[in-house]
Amino acid sequence: MRLLFTFFALIVVPVLVFSQNTILFKDHDGNVMNGQTITVQGDISLMFNSAIVDFLVQNNTSNNLTIKARKEVLSFVPSTYNDFCWNGTCYPDQIVVSPGAYSLAAGATTPESHQFTAHYHCQGIAGTTSVKYYLFVEGTAIESWIIINFIVNNTSVPGEQLSNNLVYPNPATDLFYVDGSQLKSAKIRVEVYNMIGRKVNEFQFGQAEKQTIDCSAWDKGVYILRIYSDGNLVKSTKITKK
């Protein structure tokens, strides 16, 4: 009986490892994040979309895959909310499995419009919520996962203490500026989300005195800017397009 169990284990473990590497979570620098636990520092001043994290998804096989997403809440802060977007649709807190699936061609990577995105809404409450997110092919053993710890506290905001004029003017009509000289970074990324949590723009640049961003074609309303310095979230702020 012991020999049989050992043989079975030797067969199953490689299958599970293969499955986890079939669908790849990738950050915007191309790093594979499968099986990792990632900590995302949120901003308690933003009750809605306090923390946002997104991943490109790659089909790492030679076959087309029809991929769905689901979440498993490992621990949560009462009265806070979390949701995710997949296949271009965002699902509210109570939805744990995406009704929609994305058909991803062999070897292909999702465009940004169909990337996987997770959002945390702290409602002004400090604490840590941990969520395990899966991408899977229904009816098979193919699945990949990643764990996100969303951390919000009363005494800190993401990253460096930066001046309020890092992004200006606010409100903006046609142009606004990001003061890159405040960021001690060789690589700066700005992500722009609308108020339902969908990414609408992304900009990348090196350290500069002032980076100009054209918002003239944006719809009027409020947007959330996430500013990353060498891959680390350092500022989360709102900007209004007039």
Secondary structure, 3 states (H helix, E strand, C coil): CHHHHHHHHHHHHHHHHHHHCCEEEECCCCCECCCCEEEEECCCCCCCCCEEEEEEEEECCCCCEEEEEEEEEEECCCCCEEEEEECCEEECCCCCECCCCEEECCCCECCHHHCEEEEEECCCCCEEEEEEEEEECCCCCCEEEEEEEEEECCCCCCCCCCCHHHEECCCECCEEEECHHHCCCCCEEEEEECCCCCEEEEEEECCCCCEEEECCCCCCEEEEEEEEECCEEEEEEEEEEC
